[in-house]
């Protein structure tokens, strides 16, 4: 049951990687990175629910927090003209 979802998420991740590497401006790349992190978190939650393993969900929560903080720092760096 989880295989079609995994294939769909892999296709979405591939599309986002194209945007991440070919983004015309740094804010576009930041949005691509944030979207990629969101899909990775969704993948971990789906794997945790599929295999009845709570550790995947715990790791997804920590990863979401770190992703949010990283996005804030990068956005602040871009705002000050770092790129």
C-alpha positions as CSV (number, residue, x, y, z in Angstrom):
1,X,0.0,0.0,0.0
2,X,2.9,2.4,0.7
3,X,4.8,1.7,-2.5
4,X,2.7,4.0,-4.8
5,X,3.0,6.8,-2.3
6,X,6.7,6.3,-2.1
7,X,7.0,6.4,-5.9
8,X,4.9,9.6,-6.0
9,X,7.0,11.2,-3.4
10,X,10.2,10.2,-5.2
11,X,8.9,11.8,-8.4
12,X,8.0,15.0,-6.5
13,X,11.5,15.1,-4.9
14,X,13.1,14.7,-8.3
15,X,11.1,17.7,-9.6
16,X,12.0,19.7,-6.6
17,X,15.7,18.9,-7.0
18,X,15.6,20.3,-10.5
19,X,14.2,23.6,-9.1
20,X,16.7,23.5,-6.3
21,X,19.7,23.3,-8.7
22,X,18.3,25.5,-11.5
23,X,16.5,28.1,-9.5
24,X,17.1,31.5,-11.0
25,X,17.4,33.3,-7.6
26,X,18.5,32.4,-4.1
27,X,15.0,32.8,-2.7
28,X,13.7,30.3,-5.3
29,X,16.3,27.9,-4.2
30,X,15.4,28.4,-0.6
31,X,11.8,27.6,-1.3
32,X,12.9,24.5,-3.1
33,X,15.0,23.4,-0.2
34,X,12.1,24.0,2.2
35,X,9.8,22.0,0.0
36,X,12.3,19.2,-0.2
37,X,12.6,19.1,3.5
38,X,8.8,19.0,3.9
39,X,8.6,16.0,1.5
40,X,11.4,14.2,3.4
41,X,9.4,14.7,6.6
42,X,6.3,13.4,5.0
43,X,8.2,10.4,3.7
44,X,9.5,9.6,7.2
45,X,6.0,9.9,8.7
46,X,4.5,7.6,6.0
47,X,7.3,5.0,6.6
48,X,6.7,5.2,10.3
49,X,3.0,4.6,9.9
50,X,3.5,1.8,7.4
51,X,6.0,-0.1,9.4
52,X,4.5,0.7,12.9
53,X,7.8,2.2,14.0
54,X,7.6,5.3,16.2
55,X,11.2,6.2,15.8
56,X,10.6,7.4,12.3
57,X,8.0,9.9,13.5
58,X,10.3,11.0,16.3
59,X,13.1,11.6,13.9
60,X,10.7,13.4,11.5
61,X,9.7,15.8,14.3
62,X,13.3,16.6,15.2
63,X,14.1,17.0,11.5
64,X,11.2,19.4,11.0
65,X,12.4,21.6,13.8
66,X,16.0,21.7,12.5
67,X,14.7,22.4,9.0
68,X,12.6,25.3,10.2
69,X,15.5,26.8,12.1
70,X,17.8,26.4,9.1
71,X,15.3,28.0,6.8
72,X,15.1,31.0,9.1
73,X,18.9,31.4,9.3
74,X,19.3,31.1,5.5
75,X,16.4,33.6,4.9
76,X,18.0,36.0,7.3
77,X,21.4,35.6,5.5
78,X,19.7,36.2,2.1
79,X,17.9,39.3,3.5
80,X,21.2,40.9,4.6
81,X,22.6,40.5,1.0
82,X,24.8,37.4,1.6
83,X,24.2,36.0,-1.8
